[in-house]
Amino acid sequence: MTDRQRMYARAAVLLCGAVFLAVGVARGELATLFLKATNICLECIGIG
């Protein structure tokens, strides 16, 4: 694989990740993620 092909492959993977991130945020998954993370964190320190 040449350097130019690697550059295009990396750009494609980065773009794909950005698209999936945007779709998740648009669906409201970010709020769910933060809620679950908060619950896990509070359970670890014994408050929740």
Secondary structure per residue as TSV (DSSP state, phi and psi in degrees):
chain	resnum	aa	ss	phi	psi
A	1	M	-	360.0	132.6
A	2	T	-	-82.1	167.5
A	3	D	H	-62.5	-36.3
A	4	R	H	-67.0	-40.3
A	5	Q	H	-66.0	-38.8
A	6	R	H	-64.6	-39.3
A	7	M	H	-62.5	-44.2
A	8	Y	H	-66.5	-38.1
A	9	A	H	-64.3	-43.8
A	10	R	H	-63.2	-41.9
A	11	A	H	-64.0	-39.6
A	12	A	H	-65.4	-42.4
A	13	V	H	-66.1	-41.2
A	14	L	H	-63.2	-43.5
A	15	L	H	-63.9	-41.8
A	16	C	H	-62.4	-43.3
A	17	G	H	-62.6	-41.3
A	18	A	H	-64.9	-38.5
A	19	V	H	-65.3	-45.2
A	20	F	H	-64.5	-37.4
A	21	L	H	-63.5	-44.6
A	22	A	H	-64.3	-40.1
A	23	V	H	-64.4	-41.9
A	24	G	H	-62.7	-42.8
A	25	V	H	-65.4	-40.4
A	26	A	H	-65.1	-30.1
A	27	R	T	-84.1	-5.0
A	28	G	T	87.4	15.3
A	29	E	H	-70.8	-23.1
A	30	L	H	-63.8	-41.9
A	31	A	H	-64.1	-40.8
A	32	T	H	-63.3	-42.6
A	33	L	H	-61.3	-47.2
A	34	F	H	-65.5	-36.7
A	35	L	H	-64.0	-46.1
A	36	K	H	-65.2	-40.9
A	37	A	H	-64.2	-39.8
A	38	T	H	-64.6	-43.9
A	39	N	H	-62.9	-43.3
A	40	I	H	-64.5	-43.1
A	41	C	H	-63.3	-44.0
A	42	L	H	-67.7	-33.2
A	43	E	H	-69.4	-35.6
A	44	C	H	-65.1	-37.4
A	45	I	T	-92.9	0.0
A	46	G	T	87.8	14.1
A	47	I	-	-90.6	-39.4
A	48	G	-	-87.2	360.0
